[in-house]
Amino acid sequence: MGESGNGVIGENACLPWYARGTRASMEWLRVAACVGEDPEMFFPVGTAGPALREAEAAKRVCARCRVSAECLSYALGSGQTSGVWGGTGEQERVALLRTASHDATRRSTV
């Protein structure tokens, strides 16, 4: 593969900036619906007005993505605390992690 126009050469050239240089298997990113979309839409600044509209637009992209489950799994497993991943926002992932932690604690005490 050649240069992608963003200074990245090699097989990682088509991956989004946040996936380059990671050791995790992220092949799913190659077919993600967000490839080619504006990354800023997935990392809105703020919690009101335009930021909410950007987050909702990002979630609509995720809704049509065939690898959103892999994306969400990656975000939860790697501790992504900002942005929209797998159709979820920051607070939604915090709630998912809290529920998973609570469930694991309950199972370990049984």
Beta strands, then each sheet from edge to edge (+ up, - down):
end
